[in-house]
Amino acid sequence: MPQPASLAVADWTPAETALPCPDYPVYKDDDLGAFPDSKGTTFRVWAPTASGVTLRLFKTGSPNEEAVADDAESVVAAGMETPPSVNPAAFPFETYELAPGADGTWLVRCDGIGHGVYYDYIVRFPDGTEHRTADPWARAAGVNGRRSMVVDLSRTDPDGWDQDRRPHIPSRDLVIWETHIGDFSNDPHSGVPFEHRGTYLAFTYDGTSVDGDGEFPTCVAYLKRLGVTAVQLMPFYDYGSIDESLARDDPRHGFNWGYDPLNYNVPEGSYSTDPFDGEVRIRECKRMIQALHKAGIKVIMDVVYNHMFSTDNWFERMIPGYALRRREDGSFADGSACTNDVATEHPMMRKYIVDSVTYWAREYHIDGFRFDLMGLIDVDTMNAVRSALDQLPGGASILMHGEPWAARETALVKGTILADKRGMPYLSPRIGMFCDSTRDAVRGHVFYQKVPGYLTGAAADYADDIRHAEDGWRGTLSGTAAVGQLIQYVSAHDDLTLWDKLCATMRPIPTEVDYAAEGERCEDLMQSNRLAAGVVFTAAGVPFLLGGEEFARTKHGVSDSFRSPVALNQLDWCRAQRLSGLVDHYAALIRLRRGNPAYFGGARMIVPREDEVVVFRVGDDCVAINPADEPRSQATVQLEMPGPYDEVSKIAPNDWRCIYCSEPGVAVPEAENRQLPLPPRTFTVWRRSR
């Protein structure tokens, strides 16, 4: 049988062979979960293989919390004895049996049960096994997410929430700055009060400064000064690696990036001021988003639908064998290198992901979504998410992009195409991808710390790659996406920070002085950092930077600090103040880009050269990158651009002026003798006079 036309090129993504999707009924309505009204709550779950489901109701979100006064009476009323040594909160105050519903669902209506009641389920199976589970479709939860909570979402809206609007920012003006909610304000010098450091509420302060002295802005005030237009927040759904019951300053609390989903539709409790109250985290999360919107900044949510916290999760307890990919022998696929891969191609998992993303967009006013290991999610699911977002009011403006790769091979039924680089032609043109080709060309191979790139010791080897990168890789084998889909970057939370990669490649053995970016010894590193920023911010596509890259952020050579101490991960606001000259360079590049729309997607006229210098025209600007240690020049006659009928737009040979130079204090001479002077180790922008 011939392959469908849609599979003619890719056929399928190389993978191990997977067990086929179980033939379960698909439930199409959108009422899974707990939905309260004025008289009670309706609970519904999808458990097509269950033989029975029991709903248990609790007064608290965990068995270790102090029970309210009437808990003991409630337990007795429910027909259970309470041993003197056991907290009554460990027992439900009521239980209900769910009845079979349509298409594999189970449901029950509970009058008199409403907002703030916690619950879980006991799911029974024909072989006699029972699983206790929280609700995979829950929208609120207790501490550590082990019990779900009934929530009236209207009670979680902060003042003015109905007037909150997504900032209107054209694609050409997007500048994405990535941070972790804890990193953003954990520094004692952040100017944020102690009780709100590392929380959602840290974003609600708009006038913070280093040590509160009013001299150098921090947090949201800093973002406004820098000029970024979108903040990408590392995961803030409820994740499993942090004990929310511990105080944030408790040494046992620990740190984690959050790429371990527990409750997808519930905000993380460790970022709230009261993780024991399921309502508080929702309201404070909304306040964070509201504050960033007020500052004119979009909020992009980092989402992880490719794997879960553990192979033992609410889905596997509710619908065993359905949610995760399995190899032919029944073992779990592990393309994520996190023990499991979500079977996004299974109809009810696809529906779950689509519903989850649109829920965050609708209820929390999220402006965009970054998909972790997008290369493990099938293209049909990604396109279904895009289509569903487009149907929301203003949904076409909601951003989507992700990592077009996986950690390793997964397991698939043949014919499934994943959203990796091979699958980009099958994705909506409004789903973007991170361009690792640019990253590695600028700084060197991501997995080999000592391997250099264009700005770290191998300029001649990578000059052509940089020319392609500046033009968005158009017309090359790496050009798998349109420029509007390209996220151009040189550092993100994964792998070495840009500064640490510079230290690794430009020093035999980096010292603490190198990491600290102190003194003249580090000037060559600083020059490379400035040049790297110049490459990204003048390249076709959307510029992206790791928060702190603009002040030489270091993690002292730790490549993946996902569970390193808070002190290593937090943004160092005193360092930002000390290295404000580098911050000013990034701010200038952002202003330059926003002042010339051609930088986003305009064609680049690449000037042919035989050396390591990269020169190109974009609009009325000429950008020159000279990584060499000696001055170079560029003939102005090569900057005359052909028109549509092959005529050449003549420019007076010396009619160019330097409007920006990356090196502070360097006075760039005017064009002379039909040559643009290019000082050593500089990024310069020249503009033709009219």
C-alpha positions as CSV (number, residue, x, y, z in Angstrom):
1,M,0.0,0.0,0.0
2,P,1.5,3.4,-0.9
3,Q,2.3,5.8,1.9
4,P,0.0,8.8,2.5
5,A,1.2,12.0,0.8
6,S,1.9,13.6,4.1
7,L,4.5,10.9,4.9
8,A,6.2,10.9,1.5
9,V,9.4,12.6,2.6
10,A,9.9,11.9,6.3
11,D,8.0,8.5,6.2
12,W,8.4,8.3,10.0
13,T,10.8,9.3,12.8
14,P,13.5,6.6,13.4
15,A,12.7,4.9,16.7
16,E,12.3,1.6,18.4
17,T,9.1,-0.2,17.7
18,A,6.4,0.6,20.2
19,L,3.4,-1.3,21.5
20,P,0.3,-0.1,19.6
21,C,-2.1,2.3,21.3
22,P,-4.8,0.5,23.4
23,D,-8.2,0.6,21.7
24,Y,-10.0,2.6,24.3
25,P,-13.0,4.9,23.7
26,V,-12.1,8.6,23.2
27,Y,-14.0,11.1,25.4
28,K,-14.5,14.4,23.5
29,D,-16.1,16.7,26.0
30,D,-14.2,19.2,28.2
31,D,-15.6,18.4,31.7
32,L,-13.0,16.0,33.0
33,G,-11.9,17.0,36.5
34,A,-13.9,18.7,39.3
35,F,-16.4,21.4,38.4
36,P,-18.1,23.3,41.3
37,D,-21.3,25.3,41.0
38,S,-23.6,27.1,43.4
39,K,-25.0,23.8,44.8
40,G,-22.2,21.3,44.6
41,T,-19.5,19.7,42.5
42,T,-19.5,17.2,39.6
43,F,-16.4,14.9,39.5
44,R,-15.6,13.1,36.3
45,V,-12.5,11.0,35.3
46,W,-11.5,8.9,32.3
47,A,-10.6,5.4,33.4
48,P,-11.8,3.0,30.7
49,T,-10.2,-0.1,32.2
50,A,-11.4,0.4,35.8
51,S,-14.0,-1.8,37.4
52,G,-14.9,0.9,40.0
53,V,-13.8,4.3,41.3
54,T,-14.2,5.7,44.8
55,L,-14.0,9.4,45.5
56,R,-12.6,10.4,48.8
57,L,-13.0,13.9,50.3
58,F,-10.7,15.6,52.8
59,K,-10.6,18.8,54.8
60,T,-6.8,19.2,54.2
61,G,-4.4,18.8,51.4
62,S,-2.2,16.3,53.1
63,P,-2.5,13.7,55.9
64,N,0.1,15.5,58.0
65,E,-1.7,18.8,58.4
66,E,-3.5,19.7,61.6
67,A,-7.2,18.7,61.2
68,V,-9.9,21.2,61.8
69,A,-12.0,20.7,64.9
70,D,-14.8,18.7,63.3
71,D,-12.5,16.2,61.4
72,A,-12.7,13.5,64.1
73,E,-16.5,13.7,64.1
74,S,-16.5,13.5,60.3
75,V,-14.4,10.4,60.3
76,V,-16.7,8.7,62.8
77,A,-19.7,9.7,60.7
78,A,-18.0,8.1,57.7
79,G,-17.9,4.8,59.7
80,M,-14.2,4.7,60.3
81,E,-12.3,4.4,63.6
82,T,-9.5,6.8,64.3
83,P,-6.6,5.4,66.3
84,P,-5.5,7.9,68.9
85,S,-2.0,8.3,67.3
86,V,-3.4,9.1,63.8
87,N,-4.2,12.5,62.6
88,P,-7.9,12.6,61.5
89,A,-6.8,14.5,58.5
90,A,-5.4,11.3,57.1
91,F,-9.0,10.0,56.7
92,P,-11.7,11.2,54.3
93,F,-14.7,12.8,55.8
94,E,-16.9,11.4,53.0
95,T,-16.6,8.9,50.2
96,Y,-18.7,8.4,47.1
97,E,-18.8,5.7,44.4
98,L,-18.6,7.0,40.8
99,A,-21.0,5.7,38.2
100,P,-19.9,4.6,34.7
101,G,-20.4,7.3,32.1
102,A,-19.9,7.9,28.4
103,D,-16.7,6.7,26.6
104,G,-14.8,5.2,29.5
105,T,-15.6,8.0,32.0
106,W,-16.8,7.7,35.6
107,L,-18.7,10.5,37.4
108,V,-20.5,11.5,40.5
109,R,-22.4,14.6,41.6
110,C,-21.8,15.7,45.2
111,D,-24.2,18.3,46.5
112,G,-22.9,20.6,49.3
113,I,-19.3,20.0,48.2
114,G,-17.5,23.0,46.9
115,H,-14.4,25.3,46.7
116,G,-11.5,24.3,49.0
117,V,-12.4,20.6,49.5
118,Y,-9.5,18.2,48.8
119,Y,-10.0,14.9,47.2
120,D,-8.4,11.8,45.7
121,Y,-9.6,8.5,44.1
122,I,-9.3,4.8,44.7
123,V,-9.4,3.1,41.3
124,R,-10.1,-0.6,41.2
125,F,-9.4,-3.0,38.4
126,P,-10.8,-6.4,37.3
127,D,-7.7,-8.3,38.5
128,G,-8.3,-7.0,42.1
129,T,-5.6,-4.4,42.2
130,E,-6.4,-0.9,43.6
131,H,-4.5,2.4,43.0
132,R,-4.8,5.5,45.1
133,T,-4.4,8.6,42.8
134,A,-4.8,12.3,42.6
135,D,-6.9,13.7,39.7
136,P,-4.8,14.0,36.5
137,W,-7.3,16.7,35.4
138,A,-7.2,18.7,38.6
139,R,-6.8,22.5,38.5
140,A,-5.8,22.9,42.1
141,A,-4.0,20.8,44.7
142,G,-2.8,20.6,48.3
143,V,0.8,20.7,49.5
144,N,3.1,18.6,47.3
145,G,0.2,17.8,45.0
146,R,-0.7,14.4,46.4
147,R,-4.4,15.5,46.9
148,S,-6.4,17.5,44.4
149,M,-8.6,20.4,45.3
150,V,-12.0,21.6,44.2
151,V,-11.5,25.2,43.0
152,D,-13.9,28.0,42.0
153,L,-11.5,29.8,39.7
154,S,-13.4,33.1,40.0
155,R,-12.2,33.2,43.6
156,T,-8.6,33.1,42.6
157,D,-8.6,36.2,40.3
158,P,-6.6,39.1,41.7
159,D,-8.1,42.6,41.6
160,G,-8.2,43.9,38.0
161,W,-7.7,40.5,36.4
162,D,-10.6,41.0,34.1
163,Q,-8.8,44.0,32.7
164,D,-5.5,42.1,32.2
165,R,-4.5,42.0,28.5
166,R,-1.7,40.4,26.6
167,P,0.8,43.0,25.5
168,H,0.7,43.6,21.7
169,I,4.3,43.0,20.5
170,P,5.0,42.4,16.9
171,S,7.1,39.4,16.0
172,R,9.9,41.8,14.7
173,D,10.1,43.3,18.3
174,L,10.3,40.1,20.2
175,V,13.3,39.7,22.5
176,I,13.0,36.7,24.8
177,W,14.8,36.6,28.2
178,E,14.8,33.2,30.1
179,T,14.7,32.9,33.9
180,H,13.7,30.6,36.7
181,I,11.2,32.1,39.2
182,G,13.5,31.4,42.1
183,D,16.7,32.6,40.3
184,F,15.0,35.9,39.5
185,S,14.8,37.2,43.1
186,N,16.6,34.7,45.5
187,D,19.7,37.0,45.7
188,P,19.6,38.8,49.1
189,H,20.7,41.9,47.2
190,S,17.7,41.8,44.8
191,G,15.8,44.5,46.7
192,V,12.8,42.1,47.1
193,P,11.6,41.7,50.7
194,F,12.7,38.4,52.3
195,E,9.3,36.9,52.5
196,H,8.7,37.2,48.7
197,R,12.2,36.3,47.4
198,G,11.9,33.3,45.1
199,T,8.2,33.6,44.7
200,Y,5.6,34.6,42.2
201,L,5.1,37.8,44.1
202,A,8.7,39.0,43.5
203,F,7.5,40.0,40.0
204,T,4.9,42.4,41.5
205,Y,7.6,44.8,42.7
206,D,8.2,47.4,40.0
207,G,10.8,49.6,41.7
208,T,13.5,47.3,43.1
209,S,17.2,48.0,43.1
210,V,20.4,46.5,44.4
211,D,20.1,46.5,48.2
212,G,17.2,49.0,47.8
213,D,19.5,51.9,47.3
214,G,17.8,53.1,44.2
215,E,21.0,53.2,42.1
216,F,20.8,50.0,39.9
217,P,17.5,48.4,39.0
218,T,16.7,44.8,39.6
219,C,14.0,42.3,38.7
220,V,11.1,43.9,36.7
221,A,12.6,47.4,36.8
222,Y,15.8,45.9,35.3
223,L,13.9,44.1,32.5
224,K,12.2,47.4,31.5
225,R,15.5,49.1,31.4
226,L,17.1,46.3,29.4
227,G,14.3,46.4,26.9
228,V,13.3,42.7,26.7
229,T,9.7,42.2,25.5
230,A,9.1,38.6,26.6
231,V,10.1,36.6,29.7
232,Q,10.3,32.8,29.3
233,L,9.8,31.2,32.7
234,M,11.1,27.8,33.4
235,P,8.4,25.3,34.5
236,F,5.9,26.6,37.1
237,Y,3.3,23.9,36.9
238,D,3.3,21.7,40.0
239,Y,6.5,19.6,39.8
240,G,7.7,16.7,42.0
241,S,11.2,17.3,43.0
242,I,10.8,19.9,45.8
243,D,9.1,19.4,49.2
244,E,6.7,22.3,49.3
245,S,6.0,21.8,53.0
246,L,9.5,23.1,53.9
247,A,10.2,26.8,54.2
248,R,12.2,28.2,51.3
249,D,15.1,29.1,53.6
250,D,15.2,25.6,55.1
251,P,18.5,23.9,54.1
252,R,16.5,20.7,53.2
253,H,14.3,22.6,50.7
254,G,16.7,22.2,47.9
255,F,16.5,23.6,44.4
256,N,15.3,22.2,41.0
257,W,14.5,23.6,37.6
258,G,11.2,21.8,37.6
259,Y,11.3,19.6,34.5
260,D,9.5,16.8,36.4
261,P,5.7,17.3,36.0
262,L,3.4,16.1,38.7
263,N,0.1,18.1,38.2
264,Y,0.2,19.7,34.8
265,N,-2.7,22.1,35.4
266,V,-1.7,23.3,38.9
267,P,0.9,26.1,39.6
268,E,3.9,25.0,41.6
269,G,3.4,25.5,45.4
270,S,7.0,26.2,46.4
271,Y,6.8,29.6,44.6
272,S,3.7,30.6,46.6
273,T,3.6,32.2,50.1
274,D,1.3,29.3,51.3
275,P,1.7,26.0,49.5
276,F,-0.8,24.4,51.9
277,D,-3.7,26.4,50.5
278,G,-4.5,25.4,47.0
279,E,-6.1,28.8,46.2
280,V,-3.1,30.9,47.1
281,R,-0.7,29.6,44.5
282,I,-3.2,30.2,41.8
283,R,-3.9,33.8,42.8
284,E,-0.2,34.6,43.2
285,C,0.7,33.1,39.9
286,K,-1.9,35.3,38.2
287,R,-0.5,38.3,40.0
288,M,2.9,37.6,38.6
289,I,1.6,37.4,35.1
290,Q,-0.5,40.5,35.6
291,A,2.5,42.5,36.8
292,L,4.6,41.5,33.8
293,H,1.8,42.4,31.5
294,K,1.5,45.8,33.2
295,A,5.2,46.2,32.4
296,G,4.6,45.5,28.8
297,I,6.3,42.1,28.9
298,K,4.9,38.9,27.5
299,V,4.9,35.7,29.6
300,I,6.1,32.4,27.9
301,M,5.5,29.3,29.9
302,D,8.1,26.4,29.7
303,V,6.0,23.2,29.4
304,V,7.1,19.6,29.6
305,Y,4.6,17.3,27.9
306,N,7.3,14.9,26.7
307,H,7.8,13.1,30.0
308,M,6.5,13.0,33.6
309,F,8.1,13.0,37.1
310,S,8.1,9.2,37.3
311,T,6.7,6.1,35.6
312,D,4.5,6.0,38.7
313,N,2.2,8.9,38.0
314,W,-1.5,9.8,38.2
315,F,-2.1,8.7,34.6
316,E,-0.5,5.3,35.1
317,R,-2.5,4.8,38.3
318,M,-5.7,5.9,36.6
319,I,-5.2,4.3,33.2
320,P,-2.4,1.8,33.4
321,G,-0.4,1.2,30.2
322,Y,-1.9,4.2,28.3
323,A,-0.1,7.5,28.9
324,L,3.6,6.4,28.4
325,R,5.3,4.9,25.4
326,R,6.3,1.3,25.7
327,R,8.6,-0.8,23.7
328,E,7.4,-4.1,22.2
329,D,8.6,-6.0,25.3
330,G,6.5,-3.7,27.5
331,S,9.4,-1.7,29.0
332,F,9.2,2.1,29.1
333,A,10.7,4.1,26.2
334,D,13.2,6.7,27.4
335,G,13.8,9.2,24.7
336,S,13.8,11.9,27.3
337,A,16.5,10.3,29.4
338,C,14.1,10.9,32.3
339,T,12.9,7.3,32.6
340,N,9.7,7.8,30.4
341,D,8.2,9.4,27.4
342,V,4.6,10.6,27.1
343,A,2.6,8.8,24.3
344,T,1.5,12.1,22.8
345,E,0.2,10.3,19.7
346,H,-2.5,8.4,21.8
347,P,-5.8,10.2,21.3
348,M,-6.6,10.9,24.9
349,M,-3.0,12.1,25.7
350,R,-3.2,14.4,22.6
351,K,-6.5,15.7,23.9
352,Y,-5.0,16.2,27.4
353,I,-2.1,18.2,26.0
354,V,-4.3,20.4,23.8
355,D,-6.7,21.0,26.7
356,S,-3.9,21.7,29.2
357,V,-2.2,24.3,27.0
358,T,-5.4,26.1,26.1
359,Y,-6.4,26.1,29.8
360,W,-3.2,27.9,30.8
361,A,-3.7,30.3,27.9
362,R,-7.3,31.0,28.8
363,E,-7.3,31.0,32.6
364,Y,-3.8,32.4,33.2
365,H,-3.5,34.7,30.1
366,I,-0.2,33.0,29.1
367,D,1.3,34.7,26.0
368,G,3.4,31.8,24.7
369,F,4.6,28.2,25.3
370,R,8.1,26.8,25.0
371,F,8.0,23.0,24.6
372,D,10.7,21.0,26.3
373,L,12.1,18.3,24.0
374,M,9.6,19.1,21.3
375,G,11.3,16.4,19.3
376,L,9.5,13.8,21.4
377,I,6.0,15.2,20.7
378,D,4.3,14.1,17.4
379,V,3.6,16.8,14.8
380,D,-0.1,16.1,14.8
381,T,-0.3,17.0,18.5
382,M,1.7,20.2,18.0
383,N,-0.4,21.3,15.1
384,A,-3.6,20.5,17.1
385,V,-2.3,22.7,20.0
386,R,-1.6,25.5,17.5
387,S,-5.1,25.2,16.0
388,A,-6.8,25.2,19.4
389,L,-4.8,28.3,20.5
390,D,-5.8,30.1,17.3
391,Q,-9.5,29.6,18.2
392,L,-9.2,31.5,21.4
393,P,-9.9,35.2,21.5
394,G,-6.6,36.8,20.4
395,G,-5.1,33.3,20.3
396,A,-3.3,33.8,17.0
397,S,-0.8,36.1,18.9
398,I,0.1,33.3,21.4
399,L,3.6,32.1,20.7
400,M,4.7,28.4,20.3
401,H,8.3,27.2,20.0
402,G,10.4,24.3,21.3
403,E,13.5,22.2,21.2
404,P,13.4,20.2,17.9
405,W,15.4,17.3,19.4
406,A,15.2,14.5,21.9
407,A,17.8,13.2,24.3
408,R,17.8,9.8,22.6
409,E,15.6,7.5,20.5
410,T,12.0,6.8,21.7
411,A,9.6,4.0,20.7
412,L,6.9,4.7,18.1
413,V,4.4,2.9,16.0
414,K,5.6,3.3,12.4
415,G,4.1,6.3,10.6
416,T,4.4,8.7,13.6
417,I,6.4,11.8,12.8
418,L,7.9,13.7,15.7
419,A,8.4,17.5,15.9
420,D,12.2,17.3,15.5
421,K,14.2,18.9,12.7
422,R,13.0,16.2,10.3
423,G,9.4,17.0,11.2
424,M,9.6,20.8,10.9
425,P,8.1,20.8,7.3
426,Y,5.0,19.2,8.8
427,L,4.5,21.8,11.5
428,S,2.5,24.9,11.3
429,P,4.8,27.8,10.2
430,R,3.9,29.5,13.4
431,I,5.6,26.9,15.6
432,G,9.2,27.9,16.2
433,M,12.4,26.1,17.0
434,F,15.6,26.8,18.8
435,C,18.5,27.0,16.4
436,D,21.4,25.0,17.9
437,S,23.3,25.4,14.6
438,T,23.8,29.1,15.4
439,R,24.6,28.4,19.0
440,D,27.3,25.9,18.2
441,A,28.8,27.9,15.3
442,V,29.2,31.0,17.6
443,R,30.6,29.3,20.8
444,G,31.6,25.8,19.9
445,H,30.1,22.3,20.3
446,V,27.6,22.1,23.1
447,F,28.6,18.6,24.3
448,Y,32.4,19.1,24.1
449,Q,33.3,21.9,26.4
450,K,36.8,22.6,25.1
451,V,35.8,22.5,21.4
452,P,35.8,26.1,20.1
453,G,33.6,28.0,17.7
454,Y,33.8,31.2,15.7
455,L,34.4,33.5,18.7
456,T,36.4,31.1,20.8
457,G,39.4,30.2,18.7
458,A,38.1,28.8,15.4
459,A,37.0,31.9,13.5
460,A,38.2,30.8,10.1
461,D,36.5,27.4,10.4
462,Y,33.1,28.9,11.3
463,A,33.0,32.1,9.3
464,D,30.7,30.7,6.6
465,D,28.4,29.2,9.3
466,I,28.1,32.6,10.9
467,R,27.2,34.1,7.5
468,H,24.5,31.5,7.1
469,A,23.3,32.1,10.7
470,E,22.9,35.8,10.1
471,D,20.6,35.1,7.1
472,G,18.6,32.6,9.1
473,W,20.3,29.6,7.4
474,R,18.1,30.2,4.3
475,G,19.1,28.1,1.3
476,T,21.2,25.7,3.4
477,L,20.7,22.1,4.6
478,S,20.3,23.6,8.1
479,G,17.5,25.8,6.9
480,T,14.6,23.6,8.0
481,A,12.5,26.5,9.2
482,A,11.3,29.9,8.0
483,V,13.1,32.8,9.7
484,G,10.0,33.6,11.7
485,Q,10.3,30.1,13.3
486,L,14.0,30.5,14.3
487,I,14.9,31.2,17.9
488,Q,18.5,32.5,17.6
489,Y,20.5,32.1,20.8
490,V,23.9,31.3,22.3
491,S,22.9,30.2,25.8
492,A,19.9,28.9,27.6
493,H,19.4,27.2,31.0
494,D,20.8,23.9,29.6
495,D,24.5,23.4,29.2
496,L,27.3,25.9,30.0
497,T,26.3,29.5,30.3
498,L,27.9,31.6,27.5
499,W,30.5,33.0,29.9
500,D,31.4,29.6,31.2
501,K,31.8,28.2,27.6
502,L,34.1,31.2,26.8
503,C,36.1,30.3,29.9
504,A,36.3,26.6,28.9
505,T,37.4,27.2,25.4
506,M,39.6,30.3,25.8
507,R,41.5,29.2,28.9
508,P,43.5,26.0,29.5
509,I,42.1,25.8,33.0
510,P,39.6,28.5,34.0
511,T,40.3,30.2,37.3
512,E,38.0,31.9,39.7
513,V,39.2,35.2,38.4
514,D,38.0,34.2,34.9
515,Y,34.6,33.1,36.2
516,A,34.3,36.3,38.2
517,A,35.0,38.4,35.1
518,E,37.3,40.7,37.0
519,G,40.1,42.9,35.6
520,E,42.0,43.2,32.4
521,R,42.8,39.5,32.3
522,C,39.2,38.9,31.2
523,E,39.0,41.5,28.5
524,D,39.3,38.9,25.7
525,L,36.4,37.0,27.2
526,M,34.4,40.2,27.5
527,Q,35.1,41.0,23.9
528,S,33.9,37.6,22.8
529,N,30.7,37.9,24.9
530,R,30.0,41.3,23.2
531,L,30.6,39.8,19.7
532,A,28.3,36.8,20.5
533,A,25.5,39.2,21.4
534,G,26.1,41.1,18.2
535,V,25.7,37.9,16.1
536,V,22.4,37.0,17.8
537,F,20.8,40.4,17.8
538,T,21.5,41.1,14.1
539,A,20.5,37.6,12.9
540,A,17.3,36.9,11.1
541,G,14.8,35.3,13.5
542,V,13.8,35.9,17.1
543,P,16.7,36.7,19.6
544,F,16.7,34.8,22.9
545,L,19.1,35.0,25.8
546,L,19.5,33.3,29.1
547,G,18.8,35.7,32.0
548,G,22.1,37.0,33.2
549,E,24.0,36.3,29.9
550,E,24.1,40.1,29.6
551,F,26.2,40.4,32.7
552,A,28.5,37.4,32.0
553,R,26.5,35.0,34.2
554,T,28.6,32.2,35.6
555,K,27.8,28.8,37.2
556,H,31.5,28.2,37.7
557,G,31.6,25.6,35.0
558,V,28.6,23.5,36.1
559,S,26.9,22.7,32.8
560,D,23.4,21.6,34.0
561,S,22.6,23.1,37.4
562,F,19.1,21.7,37.6
563,R,19.5,20.6,41.2
564,S,22.6,22.6,42.3
565,P,22.4,24.9,45.3
566,V,20.3,28.1,45.1
567,A,23.4,30.2,45.5
568,L,24.9,28.8,42.3
569,N,21.7,29.3,40.3
570,Q,20.4,32.7,41.5
571,L,20.9,35.8,39.4
572,D,23.7,37.9,41.0
573,W,22.4,41.4,40.9
574,C,25.6,42.9,42.3
575,R,27.4,41.4,39.4
576,A,24.9,42.9,37.0
577,Q,25.7,46.3,38.6
578,R,29.4,45.8,38.4
579,L,29.2,44.7,34.8
580,S,26.7,47.3,33.8
581,G,28.8,48.1,30.7
582,L,28.0,44.7,29.2
583,V,24.3,45.1,30.2
584,D,24.4,48.5,28.3
585,H,25.7,46.7,25.3
586,Y,22.8,44.3,25.2
587,A,20.4,47.1,25.8
588,A,21.9,49.0,22.9
589,L,21.6,46.0,20.6
590,I,17.9,45.6,21.6
591,R,17.3,49.3,20.7
592,L,19.1,48.9,17.4
593,R,17.1,45.9,16.5
594,R,13.7,47.4,17.4
595,G,14.6,50.5,15.4
596,N,15.1,48.5,12.2
597,P,12.3,46.0,11.4
598,A,14.5,44.5,8.6
599,Y,16.6,42.8,11.2
600,F,13.8,40.3,12.0
601,G,13.3,38.8,8.5
602,G,14.8,41.0,5.9
603,A,17.2,39.5,3.3
604,R,20.9,39.7,4.1
605,M,23.3,40.6,1.4
606,I,26.3,38.7,2.5
607,V,29.6,40.2,1.3
608,P,31.9,37.5,-0.1
609,R,35.2,37.4,1.8
610,E,38.0,35.0,2.1
611,D,38.9,35.7,5.7
612,E,37.2,35.2,9.0
613,V,35.5,38.6,9.0
614,V,31.7,38.5,8.4
615,V,30.0,41.5,6.7
616,F,26.5,41.8,5.4
617,R,23.9,44.4,4.4
618,V,20.4,44.4,6.0
619,G,18.2,47.3,4.9
620,D,20.3,50.5,5.2
621,D,22.7,49.0,7.7
622,C,26.0,47.2,7.2
623,V,27.0,44.9,10.0
624,A,30.6,43.9,10.4
625,I,32.0,41.3,12.8
626,N,35.8,41.2,13.0
627,P,37.0,38.5,15.4
628,A,40.6,38.9,14.5
629,D,43.2,40.5,16.7
630,E,44.2,43.0,14.0
631,P,42.2,45.7,12.2
632,R,40.6,44.8,8.9
633,S,38.6,46.8,6.3
634,Q,35.7,46.4,4.0
635,A,35.5,47.8,0.5
636,T,32.3,50.0,0.2
637,V,31.8,49.2,-3.5
638,Q,30.8,45.6,-2.4
639,L,28.0,47.1,-0.3
640,E,26.0,48.4,-3.3
641,M,22.9,46.4,-3.5
642,P,21.3,45.2,-6.7
643,G,17.7,46.2,-7.3
644,P,14.8,44.2,-8.8
645,Y,15.9,44.8,-12.4
646,D,19.6,44.2,-11.8
647,E,20.4,47.9,-11.5
648,V,22.8,48.8,-8.7
649,S,21.8,51.3,-6.1
650,K,24.8,53.5,-6.1
651,I,26.1,54.8,-2.8
652,A,28.8,57.4,-2.5
653,P,31.9,55.4,-1.6
654,N,32.4,57.1,1.7
655,D,28.8,57.7,2.5
656,W,28.7,55.4,5.5
657,R,29.0,56.3,9.2
658,C,29.5,54.0,12.1
659,I,26.5,54.1,14.4
660,Y,27.6,51.5,16.9
661,C,30.8,49.7,18.0
662,S,30.9,46.9,20.6
663,E,34.1,48.2,22.1
664,P,33.6,50.9,24.7
665,G,35.8,53.9,24.1
666,V,36.9,52.9,20.6
667,A,36.5,55.8,18.2
668,V,35.9,54.2,14.8
669,P,37.2,56.4,11.9
670,E,34.9,57.4,9.2
671,A,34.8,55.6,5.9
672,E,37.8,56.7,3.8
673,N,39.3,55.7,0.4
674,R,36.3,53.5,-0.3
675,Q,37.0,51.4,2.8
676,L,35.2,50.8,6.1
677,P,37.8,50.5,8.9
678,L,37.0,47.5,11.1
679,P,38.9,47.6,14.5
680,P,40.1,44.3,15.9
681,R,37.7,42.2,18.0
682,T,34.7,44.4,17.3
683,F,31.2,44.3,16.1
684,T,30.3,47.5,14.2
685,V,27.1,48.7,12.6
686,W,27.4,51.2,9.7
687,R,24.5,53.1,8.2
688,R,24.4,54.8,4.9
689,S,23.5,58.5,4.8
690,R,20.6,59.6,2.7
